[in-house]
Amino acid sequence: MLPARFEYHRPTTLDEAADLLDRLEDAKVLAGGMSFIPLMKLRFASPAHLVDVNRIPELSGIEDSPAGLTVKAVTRHNEIAASQVIRARYPAMAAAAPQIADPIVRNLGTIGGSLAHADPAGDWASVMLALGAEVVARSVGGERTIPIDELMESTFLTTLQPNEILTEVRIPAPPPRSGGTYLKLERRVGDFATVGVAVQLGLDDGRIGSAGVGLTAVGPRNVRAREAETALLGAEPTEEAFAEAARLAAQAAEPSSDARGSAEYKRNVVEVFVRRALAAALRMARGE
């Protein structure tokens, strides 16, 4: 099928894009388009206006600082996969980026578009939950910062307003002794996740000083396993502690049975993956 008729706009500055979204009725932002264009072709989405933000220089790039990492919204998945800074300091992101969809999607798709799309099978939201990230949204009225927990509302639904543009993702700097990873089960390369698990772990004087666990494709939105995180904080990094956190993460999952597997099977994968991911993160934190 072909999309319904729409008017195309190509701003070159963020102010111009914000103005277009504010004054046009039924306007949508176009970034990589890897998810939104198929929706338009199927006519599940029929905006009257498309605001293409790909040619706005201030929306692309990766910036590192002692406080943390800033990834601009139109940064492509493959740019993240190739970043030496991310490989060195943010291993969960480095592990996730090459697993996103297929090469075409990774070349064109963007981190901001993925988060704004709010697909519970999307990988980036789970990683950002584990890392305690936040996003910045811009409109003609100014900027506001949204914790990632508060951005994802439900399936394909976020707390972004119709006249707002997601402009950047901010990830706090990890502690010196930390590690993380992203494990993903898919039926074949490039498929949506059957289950995905993002983990971030930091050590403090031999105990777990910080912990983050995000789950993909096991609920109406990406899930932060808060009880698992709480159980880990202050605990010794033992197999028993990891097994208990994995059990709690599986309890936090709300999977549905489908062609990819039963709900029981997916919960079991969550438990196994969380345990494996925590063990891998611990080895990184210890420098092993």
Salt bridges, closest charged atoms under 4 A:
GLU7 OE1 - HIS49 ND1 3.78
ASP15 OD1 - ARG138 NH2 2.28
ASP19 OD2 - ARG23 NE 2.96
ASP52 OD2 - ARG55 NH1 3.52
GLU63 OE2 - LYS72 NZ 3.64
ASP64 OD1 - ARG89 NH1 2.93
ASP123 OD2 - LYS184 NZ 3.13
GLU134 OE2 - ARG170 NH1 3.99
ASP149 OD2 - ARG224 NH1 2.85
ASP149 OD2 - ARG226 NH2 2.79
GLU164 OE2 - ARG144 NE 2.61
GLU168 OE2 - ARG170 NE 2.70
GLU186 OE1 - LYS184 NZ 3.85
ASP191 OD2 - ARG187 NE 2.97
ASP191 OD1 - ARG260 NH2 2.94
GLU229 OE1 - ARG224 NE 2.97
GLU236 OE2 - ARG207 NH2 3.34
GLU244 OE2 - ARG247 NH2 2.59
ASP258 OD2 - LYS266 NZ 2.95
